[in-house]
């Protein structure tokens, strides 16, 4: 296959690997090589590297440029990719037969020499940029402003070097010669490393070495099955989607190295970075990866010391400790000069990083009442932790904290530097994860194929812990005796069966149909331990606690509990469940299967969310065990864990698991508990509906979902009962349902569609700023017929997801509006929109702003628009349609009898496009507003628009801010036509 064809067929894969987890470095390195090899000219480079555009847009632009240059350019591009990327990222890519060696004559000018030697110069200058800037400044080649522009803190060292080279190139031959002469006279040095040797004592360096070794040892392996199997983190780690939202609401994708970087910073004076994600999204594993890369000096190279803490383990610390004791007792003890090492930490906070994993598992909620700022004074652990997070203690040390989003309240959020969201796996991430877990490619392919067939299960695998379960339990999954899992409860019953099967295969053989009943004693004992732990916000258990609950070594050997090495000593072992969600599952099993627990256990479990929101102090799950407990406990079981437990209770009581539980729980008891759950869910939904305010006159009646609404929907889905879903929304009478910023992923989309498809009247469904993705879009299809409007702004949706959505939408009579601002759409999606517009003559609004649609896509869209006589609103803000695209759209819309609003803001539209739009204005009888801000229109184009407005008095406004007009021209033209807004 030719290099030209390889780039076409591997376009998506090349885009993924070049994105590099959100880092621009791989793209920059490839551009350096292509400039050096003269594949790209300077103009090509400037067109590809546009700072204002998203990284993925620049990469697509490069792919287009190389594709257009032909076979030789494509061959060199693949060679550059092969040279730049590490081996693990190149897996699965084909690079063809390579390219001929680039043996060009040395250039005769200094500026060309900078291009030819650019890859080498980036490396040489990285640690010598200060010296180079000083020489350029003293020789008059650079000004102070030039130097400041190069050394902006938002740039990495490599980016500063490239900016320096760009500036020198612009300055001309003299500046280029000066820079090359400087490099010839002085070999590059590494001042940062030498400085460390000069001002750091041998004891500090020795401590750093010991700390790196300790952190590496803790981070190297992921343990499973109670220590029976270990996986190298290098072999198993798979990147999740990392995003950060800036103060304007824009979302940026991050790489691992950006977690502690400047991108997304909202509060420069704060020191705490929150890494938030749902249970099972991979927060702890990501933090472990960060630790390992620091220990290897592969990441966080400016961090001299890194101290990792587990909030779960800090829960077990009952002594009062000083900061000094906390660091040295919980992380790494200095072999000598303890005071000197600690003084270094106090004196250099900017060189130190603390990480706290699992703040949502800390027993006490964040409080900022008690101030503590002395690093040597012992205080209780909560006081120490909270003062570190808010910056009262050790101001200047960066802290990375992981937590589920719901556990972080406003009191802590005001101390956050930024919040990074971990969104779980993308579809390609799922495939990569499965392949890494199966050495047999054929088996990996079978698992992946089974996921592709069952999109519900694929949606579940978007959450890494579910993906791990499905991967480990592949034999039960592929066997399919009980059908393919549809719910989270199904998946956890799968892992329960898998663990018991593992033990049976070692002794008695295969499990029988009554496998749960056979192991009921073990399940109940583990369930009681799990439930007591949740009630007390306890996730680590001593050997004594296991004995108290009657757990034997045989029970522990099943693998649901794992041994905590760092909390256990010879005479006192500690254990924890494999994952917090597994602890919630066993707690739910106990609530459902225990015949002796209090009748109010389920109602109290489901009421916990409402009661905590209302500010009532409670011991939520204590009443499941002992109804006489007073509601005065100082700590409260975390609501998110109770919600997960309630979901499992709902699923276990569903009809689909009736036969499994038949011999474990009397029918009468099961029916009573089933009715309790249904009643609790019904009351919860009614509480939401009662909160819906009356609509303002002239506006639609809408409901903005409260935090627990999605949880209730997920519980209803777990029950898999059509009548319950119908009853849940029978009294919902709104025209608009708003679920923005609700952490909606594919799993939640599946549950929403299952329930909302039973609505009586069509609604507008707003899911902006979530994590729906292509998989989630597919999960929403069953309820699309009941949506008259669908808002999916900022949801990581690509052309493939839209293709499936529009195929279904074309058949739905009620479906009339869609908004897809800030996704990953390209020209490939416009043909599907064109088909929709041809088919649906009642479609009203199409908004595709801030995607990657070019003139080609606009022309395809225009073909559909020419047949449509219903569209009223068309928004293409922030694309790249240019004059050609504007002309195509104007020509297609000139006969429209419905168009009211058209936005082509920031699309590179010039005078030709403006003149074409002027013809549309002169003929349209319905157009009210035309938005043309931030384009390239000059006076000639505006005068065409003015002439058109003279023929059309119905147009209310044309927006023209940010075009190629001087202030004097704007003032003069606005006097000629008052409907122009500059």
N, C-alpha and C positions, 0 to 999 in steps of 0.2 A: 504494500500500500504506500502511495506517495506521501511525502510530508504534508502536502496540501490537503490530502484526504484525511490524514491523521489529525490535523488540527480541527477539521470539521466534525469528525466522529467523536473526538475526545474533548470537545469544547467545554462541556459542563464539568468534566473532571479537571481540566486545566484551570478553569475558573476557580474551582474549589481549592486546589493545591496552591495556587498563586495568592489566594486571599490570605493564606498562612495564619488562620485563626484571627484575622482582623489586622495583622501587622502588614505594613507596606514594604517591609524589608525585602521579601522575595521578589516583588515586582521591581523595586529599585535596582536590585542586583542584576536582574535580567536586562533592564534598560541600560545599565552600565555596559554590559557585554555587547548588546546590539549597537550601541553608539560606537564602541571601540572597533567592532567589526564592520562598521559603515553600512549596516543593514538599515538603520534609521538615520535620517538627517535631523538637524537640530529642530526644524519645524515639527517633524513627527513627534519628537520627544516632548516638546511643549504641549502639543495637542493631547498627548496621552497622560502626562503628569499634571492634572488640574487639581489644585489643592481643595477647591470648593466642592468637587464632585466626590461621591462615595468611592471607596477603593474598588468595589466590584465594577463600577462604571468605567473607571480608568482601565481596568484589566480587559473589559469587553472592547474598549476602544483599541487597545493594543492588539488584541486578537483580530479585529477587523482590519487594522492597518497592515499587519503581517500577512493576513490572508490575501489582501489586495495586491501585495507586492510580488506574489508568485511563489514558485516551488523553492527557489534558492533561499529566499527570506524565511519561508516556513521551516526549512531544514536547519538554518542557523538558530531560529527561535527555539526549536526542540532541543538543539544542542545546548543552548543557554539554560533552559529549564533543567536539563540533565546535569549540568555542571553546578547549578545553584542549590537545588533541593537536596536534603538529606535522603538517605536510602529508604527510610520508612515511609516518607511522603510520596516517593515515586512508585510505590508498589501498585501494580495494575496498569501503569501507563506504558505506552509503546512510543519509542523515540525514532523508529525507522532505522535506516542504515547510516545515520550520522551525516556529517557534512564535511566537505573538503576543508583542509587546514587553511586558516586565514593567514596568508603570507603576503601582506601588502607592504609596500615601501614605507619607510619612516617619513612622516610629513615634514615639510620644510618650514612650517610656522609653529610658534609656541601654542597658539590657541587650538590648532588641530592636534598638537601633541597631547593637550589636556584631554581631548576626546578619545584618542587612541589608547592612552594609558589610564583612562578613568578608573577601571576596576582596581588597578594597583594603587593608584593615588588615594582612593577612598580608604584603603587599608593603611597606607603610610601616614596619612594625615590625621587619622582618627584620634590619636593620642598627642598630636602636635599642632592642633588647630590654633591654640593660643599664640604659639611662636609665629605661625604663618600670618595670622591676622596682625600681629605686631609689626612684622616686616612690611606688609602691604600698607599699614597705616603710616609708618614712619617714612616710607618712600613716596607717599602722596597718592598711591593707587587707590586706597580706600579712605572713606571718611569714617568718623565715629558712628554715624547712623548706619553705614554699611556693616560695620562690625556688630553692632547691636542686632541688626536684622538677621545676621548669620547665627548668633548665639541665643536666639529666643529659647526659653526653657521648654517650650512645647516640642522642640525637635530632639531626636535622639542624637548621639554623637555622629553616627553615620549620616543622618539627614543634615546635620550641620556642615559636614564635609562637602556633601553634594551641593548644598546651598552656596558654600564658599566657591566651589568650582564653577557653578552657574554664574555667580556674580563676576568672577574673574574673566570668564568667557565674554560676558557683556562689556566688561571694561576695555577689552582689546588686547593687542599684542604686548604692550609694555607691562601690563599687570600679569599676563601669562608668563612672560620671561622672568619677571621678578619672583613669582612663586616657584618656578622650576629651578632657578638659581639657588633659592633658599633650600629646596629639597636636596640639591646636589652638595651643598656646603655642610649640611648637618644631617646625620642619620637620624631618623625618627626615634624618639625616646618615649618612655612610658612614665611620665611624671607622677601619675596617680599611684602606680605600684611602688615607685621609689619613695614617694612621700610617706607611704604607709611604713616602709622599712625604717625611715628616718624618725618618724614621730611615734610609732607604736613600739611599745616595749616587747621584749622577747616573750614575756609571760602572757601578754594580751594575744600575741600571735599564736602561742601555744594553746591558749584557751579557745581561740577561734577554730584551730585545727581539731581540737577535741570535740567541740560543739558540732562542727560539720560532720564528723565521723558518727556522732551520736544521732543526729538528725537523719543522716543517710541510712543508718541501721534501722531506725524506726519506720522509714518511708519506703524501703526497697520492695517490700512484699505486701500483697493484699491477702489476708487470711480468710479461708472459708471452711465450712464443715468442721468447726471446732478444732482447727489446726490439722485436720487430715489432709488438706491440700493447700498449697501456696502458689500464688501467681506472682511473677515479677511484674511490678508496676509498669516497667518499660514495655513489656509484651502485651499488657492488657489495657493500658490507659487509652481512652478514646475521648477526643475533645467534645464538649458540649457547647451549646450556643450561649455565648456571653454577650449581654447587651447592657448599655447604660443610657439613661434618658437625661438630656441636658435641661437647662432651665427654660428653654423654649418648647420643650415637649418632643424634640427630635430624638430619634433612637439611633445609636451608633453601635455597630458590632465590634467587639473587642477580642484581642488575643490574650493568652494567659499572661504575657508580659505586661499588658496594659492594666491589669487589676490594680496595681499600686502606682500606675502612671498618672499623668495629669488629665487624660481624656475623661470628660464627664464630671470634673470637679465642680461642685456647687458651692462649697464653703471652704475657702482657702485657709481659714483659721482653725478648722477642725482637723483632727488627726485620725479619726476612725472611719474605716472603709467597710461598708456592710456588703457581704456577698450573700444575697438572698435567693432562695429557691424552695420549691415544694419538697415534701418528704420523698426521698428517693431520687432526687434530681442530680445527685453526684457532688454535693458541696464538699463533703469530707474527702472524697477521692481527689477532687481538684486541688484542695489545700495540701493534701499529701504530695501531689505532683509538684506543686510550688516549692514545698520543703525539699524534695529530692533534687530538683534542679538547682536550688540555692546551694545545697550541700556539695554539688558537683561543680559549682562556679559557672553554671551554664545560664543562669538567670539571676536577676536582682544583684548584679555585680557591684552596685554601689552600697549594698547592705553588708556591713561587716559582721554583725551578729544577728541571728534569727532565733527567737524563742517561741516554740510551739506549745500551746496549751489546749487541753480538752476540757470543756465546761462540764461534761459528764463526770470526769475524774475530779475536777475541782469540787463537785458536789460532795465527794467523799472526804474532803479535807475539812476537819472540824477544828483544827488549831488556828489560833491567831498567828498570822505571818506578816513579816515586813516584805516590801518589794524585793529586797536583796535575798531573803530566804525563799521567796516564791520562785525566783529565777534559778537559783542554784540548787534547791531541793527538788523542784519539779522538772527541770530541764537538764542541766549539766553542771557538775560541781568542779570548780577550778582546783587543779592539783596544787597550785601555789599562788601567792599574791592575790588572795581573794579580794582584799580591799582595793588593790590597784585596778583589778579588772572591773569592779563595780564602779569605781570612780571614773573609769573610761566611759562606761555606759552613761553615767550622769552627765559627763562633759560632752558627749557626742551623740545626742538623741537622734540626729538625722541619719546616723549610720546603723541604727538598730530598728528591727521590725518585730512586733509581737503578733501572733495569730491565736485566735480563740475559736475553736470549733464547737458549734452547737450551742449558741447562746439560748436558743429556745428550750434546751434541756437543763438549763440552770434552774435550781429550785426557786430562787427568789426573782421576782420581776424587777426590772431596772428602776432604781430610785436615785435621785440626785439631791436628797435632803442633807445627807451627812458628808461634810467636806473632810478630805484627808489629803495632805500634800507632802508628808514626810516619808521619804523612801526607806528609812531605817526603823520606823515605829511599827510594831506589830498591831494589826487590826484584823477583824473577821474577813474572810475571803470575799463576801459580797461587797463590803465597803471598799476593799482594795480593787476589785474588778471594776466596779462602777466608776470609781474616781480615775482609773486608768482610761476608761472609754470616754469620759467627758473631758479629759485633759487636765483636770486639777492636779493629778499626779503624773509626773514625767511628760510634761508638755513637749511636743516636738517628735516623739516616737510614733511612727505610723503603726496603727493597729488594724488588722484585717479580722473581721468577725463574721462567722457564718450563722445563718438562722433562717427559719421559715419566715416568710413576710409577715404573717399575722401576729407573730410573737414580738414584733418590734413596734412599740407605741410611739406617740408623738414626743414623749419626754426624752427618749433616746435619739429620735430622728433629728432633733435640732443640734445634736453633737456630731452628726455624720458629715464627713468630707464628701462622700458620694455613695450611691447605692448601685452595685453591680448585680444584674439579674442573671441567674443561671437557668436556662430554659429547657435543659434536657437535650436529648439527641435529635438531630435532623434525620431524615430517611437514610442519607448516606452514612451518617454516624451509626445508625442501627446496623446496617450491613457490615460496616467496619468492625463493630463490636462483636457481632456474631462470628465473623471470620477469625478474629483474634482468639476466640474461645474454642474454636474447633480446628485441630491440626489437620483433620481430614476435609479437604475442600468440597468433596461430594456431600458430606453431612452438612457442612455450613450452607451449601446451596439448597439442600432440602429444607432446612429451617427457614432460610430467607424466602424460598418459594412459598412455604406454608403461611408465612406472614403476609406476603403480597396477596394471597388469595383471601385472607381474612383481614380486612382493613380495620375491624374493631380491635383485634389483637395487635395489629401494627400500631394503632393509636396508643394502646397501652405501653408498647415498647418505646414510645417517645420518652417515657420516664426510665432512666437507667436501671433502677432496682428491679422493675418489671422485666426489662430486657434481660437482665442477669438471670432472673427466675426462669423465664421462658427458655433461655439458652441452656441452663443447667438441667432443666426438666424436659429436654427435647424428646426423649424416648416416650414419655407419657403423652406429650403433645402430639407427636406424629402417630402414636398408636390410635388415638382418637376414639377410645371405647366410650367415653362419656360425652363425646362431642367437643368441638373446639371451644376453648374458653371465650366467654363474651364479657365477663365482668371481672372486677378486681378480686372479688371473692372467689370466682372460679380459678383465677391464677394462683391464689394462695392455698386453695385446696389442692391444687396441682403440686405445689411445693411440699405440702404436708404429706401427700401420697408418695412423692418422690423420696423423701427422707425415710419414711417407713419401708418403702420398697427396697431402699439401699441396704437396710439392716436385714430385711427378710431374705434378700438374695444371698446374704452371707451365711444364713442359717437354714431357715425353714422353706425357702422357695418363694414363689410369687404370692402377692396379696390376694385375698379373696374379696368378694363384693362387700363384705361387712368389715372392711379393713379399719374403718374409724371406730367401730364398736370394739374391735380387738385391742385397740390401743387407747381406749377411752380413759383408762386410769392415768396414763402418762399425760394425755391431753388436758385433763382436768387439773392435775397438779401444776403443769406448766402454765395453764390458764390462770389459776389462782395467784401464782407468783407474778405473772404479767399484770394482772388487774391491781394487785396490791402495789406494785411498782408504779403504775400509772397514777394511782390515787395519791401517792406520796411524791410524785415527780422523781421517781427513783429508777435508774436504768442500769445500775451496777449492783450485783447481789453477792453477798458473802456466802461462804460455804455453810455457815450456820443458818442463813435464811433459806437456803435450799433444803437443808435437813428439816427445818421447821415446817416446810410445806410437803415433806415426805418424799422429796425427789432423791432417787437413788443414782448410783454411777451409771446404771443401764439407761435410765431416763436421760441423763446428761449426754451419754454417748450417741444419742440419736442425732445430735448435731445442731439442734435449734439454739443451744447455748454455747458460747465460745469463751475460752479462758482469757482473762485479762492479764497479760504478762507484766505490764508496767504498774499494776495495782496490787499484785499478788506477791506475797513472800512465802517462805517455806511453810509456815504454820497458819497462814490465812489466805486461802485462794478466793479470787473474785471472778464472777462470770457476768456476761451480758448477752442479750439476744442478738442474733446475727444482724438484725436491723430493727430500728424502732417500729417500723410498720409490721414486722413479724410479732413483736410484743403486743401491738394493738390487736392483731389477728387472734392471738391466743387469749387475750382478755375477752374478745368478743365470743370466742368459743365457750369460755367459761360462763359468760352471761347467758348464752343460749342453752348450754347443755347441763349446767348445774341445776339440780332440782330443788335445792334448798335455799337458793338466794332470795332476797327480799322481793316481793311482788312489784315494788316501785323501782326496781333497778333500771329497767328500760326507760321508763318515763323520766327518771332523773338524768339518765345518760343523754337523752335527747333535749332535755330542758337546760342542760349545762350552758349551751351557747347563749340562750336568751338571758339566763340569770347572770352570767358573767358580764354580758353587755350592759345589763341594767345596774351593774355596780354592786350586786349583792355578794357578800362573802359566803363562800360555800366550800364544802369538802365534797366535790362532785361525785366521785366514785366511791367514796367511803361508805355511802349508804347502800351501795350494791353488796357490801360485805357485812356492815354492822349499822343498822338503822338508828342506833342510839348515839352515834357519834355527834358531838357538838359541832356547830358550824363556826368554830373559832380558830381553825388551824391557820398558822401564819403563811403557809404556802398552798397554792391551789394547783391541781392538775391542769396542764396546759390544754386549752381549748382545741388546738389542732389535733392533738392525740385523741381527744374524746370524739372529735368528728370522724377521724379515721376508724375508730372502734365502732361508732354508730353505723358507719357504712358497712362494715363487716357484719354487724348484727343484722342489718337489713338484708344483706345478701344471703346469709346463712338461713334466714327464715323464709326465703323465697321458695316457691313451689318446686323449682327445678332441683332443689337439694332435699326434697321431702324424703325420698327413698333412702338417701344416705343417713339421714338423722333419725329415721323411723325407729330403729332399735336402740338408739342412744338417748332419746328424749320422748316421753309419752306424748301421744297425739294431742291430748287435751292441753298439756302444758305448752306444747309448741303452738297450738292454735291461739291460746291466750296471749302468748308473747307476740305472735304475728299481729293480732288485733291491736295490741299496745303500740307496736311500731307504726302501724297504719294510722292510728289515732294521733300519735305524736307528730307524724309527718303532715297530716291534715291541719293540725293546729298551727304548726310552724308556717305553712303556706298561707293560711288565713291571716296570720299576724303580719305577713308581708303585704298582702293585698289591702289590709286595713290602713297601712301606712301610705298608700297612694294618695297624693293630694289631688284636690279638684283641679281640673285644667284651667289655666288662664284663658280668658276669652280670646278666641282667635287662634289658640294653640291646641295641639293634639294632647290627648290624655296619655301620659307616659309614666313609666315606673323605672326608677333607677334602683337596681337591685341592691339590697343590703348585703353585708359580708357573708352571711350564712345562706343566702338564697341558692347559690351554686351547690353548696354542700347538700341542701335538702333535695335538689334535683338529682344529685349523684346517688343519694340514698334511695330515691324512688327508682332510679335506673337499676340499682343493684337488686331490687326486688323482682324485676322482670315481669311485672304484672300490668297488663294493658289497662285494666279497669282502675287501678290505683293512679296510673299516669293521667287517665282521663279525668278522674275526680280532682286531681291536684290542680288542674288549670281550668276547671269548669267555671269557676267564678272570677277568673282573670279577665277583666274587661278594660284593656288599654289598646291604644293604637301604636305605641312605641315602647319597646323594652330595651333599656340601656344597661349594658354589661361591660363598660369600659374599665381598663386597668383592674381586671378581676382574675388575672393569672389563668385565663382560659386557654388550655391546650387541647390536643386531640382527644384526650380522655373526657374532658368536660364537654367538648363538642358532641361526642357520642351520647352523653347523658342528656344534654339539652335537646338534641334532635328527637330523642326517644320520647321526651315529655312534651315538647312544644308542638310536635306534629298533631297533637290532639286539641290544639286551640280551636275555638269555634270561629273566630274571625281573624283575618290576616293582620299581621303586625309588622312594624319596622323593627328589625333586630340589629342593634348596634353593638359590635364587638371590637371597636377600635382599641389599639394599643394592648393587644394580648399576644399569644403565641400560637395562633391557630395553625399556620403553615398549610402546606398542601394536603397533608394527612387529615388535619382538622377540617379543611374545606370539604373533603370527601365524606367525613362523618356528618356534616351538616345537611347533606343532600336530602335525607328523608323528611326534613321539615321545611325545605325550600318552597314547597307549594303554599305554605301558610305565611310566607314573608312577602310583603309588598315592597319592602326596602331592605337592603342588606349593606351594612357599613363595616368594612374590614380594613380600615386604615392601619398601617404599620403592623403587619402580621406575618411578615416573612413568606409571602405567597409568591409562587413563580407561575410561569406560563402553563405548566402542566396542571396545577391545581385549578387555574381558571378555565382550562379546557373542559374539565369534568363538570365544573360548576355551570358553565354556560350551556353545555349539552342538556343538562337537566332543566336549567332555567328557561330555555326556549319552549319547554313543554308546560310550564307553570303559568297559568292565566294571570294570577295575582302579582307575579314578580315584575316590578316596574322600575326599580331604582337600585343602583349599586355604586358604592364608593370604595376605591382601592388605592387611595393616596399612600405613597411611601412604602411600596412593596418591591418586588423584584421582577417586574413585568418588562418584556421586550417586544419587539415587532412581531414575534411569533404568536402573541396573544391577540393581535388586532384582527386577524382573519376570523377568529371565533366571535369577536364582538361584531364584526361585519355581518356574519351569519345571523347573530341574534337580532340585530337591527332590521335585517331583511325579513326575518320570520315574525317578530313581535311588533305589531303596529299599535301597541299600547304602552311601549316602553318610554319612560319619561326622563330619566336622568342617568348620565354616565359620567363618572368622575375618576380620572386615571392620573391624577397629579403626581409629580415627583417619582416617576419611574424611568425607564430607559427606552422610550419610544422615539424613533427617528422619523425622517420624512417618508421612508418606505412604509412604516407602520401607519402613518397618517393617511397615506394614499390607500392602503387597504381599508382603513376605517371609513374613508370617504366613499368607497364603493358601497358599503352598507348604508351609509347615511343618505346616499342618493335615492335609495328605495324606501326610506323611512319617512313617515308623515306623522310622527307622534312625539319625537324627542324634544324636550323643552330646555334641558340643561346639559351642557357639554363642557367638562373641565379637563384640560390637558396641561395644567401648570407644571413647570419644572421638568419638561422633557426636552427633546432635541429635534423638533420637526422642521425648523428652518423655514425659509421662504417657500421651498417646494411643497412642504407639507401644508403650510398655511394656504397656498394657492389651491391645493387639492380639496381641502376642507371647505374653503369659501365657495368653490365651484359646486361642490356637492350640496351645500346648504342654501344656495341662492333661491331655490324654489320651495324651501321649507315654509310651512304655514303654521309652525308651532314653536320654533326656537325662540326662547326668551333670554337666555344667558349663555355667553361663550367666553371661556378663559383660555388664553394662550400665553399667559405670563411666563417669562424666563424660558423662551424657546428658540432664541436666535433668529427671530423674525426681523427681517429688514424692510426696506422700502417696497420691494417687489411684493412681499407678503401683505404689507399694509394696503397697497393699491388693489390687490385682489380682494381683500376684506372690505375695501371701500365699495366695490361692486356689490358685495353681499348686503352692505348697509343700505345702499341706494334702492335695492329691490325688496328687502325684507319689510313685512308689515307687522311683525310680532316682536322683533328683537328689542330688548330693553337696555341691556348692558353688554359691553365688550371690554374685556380686560386684556391689556397689552403691555403691562408694566415690565420693566427689566428686559427689554429686547434691544434691537439695534436700529430702530427707526429714526430717521433724521427728518429734517424740515420737509423735504419733498414728499415723503410718505405721509406726514401729518396733513399736508395741504390736500392730498388726495382724500383723506378721511373727512376733512372740512367740507370739500365739495360734495361728498356723498351725504353728509349731514344736512346740507341745504335742501336736498331732495327728500329727506326723511325726518319729519318732525316728531315721530313717535319714539325714537331712540332717546333714552334718558341720560346715558353717561358712557363715555369712553375713557378708560384709565390708561395713562401713558407715562407714568412715573418711571424714571431710571432708563430713559432712552438716550439716543445720541443728539441731545439738544442742549444748547447753552441756556443759562438762566434768562438771558435777554430774549432768546427765541421762545422759550416757554411762556414768558409774560406776554409777548406780542401775539402768539397764536391763541392763548387763552382769551385774549380780548376779542379776537375774531370769532371764536366759538366758545360759549360759556359751558357747553356740555363736555368739553375736554378737561380732564383732571390730571394735572402734572404734579 
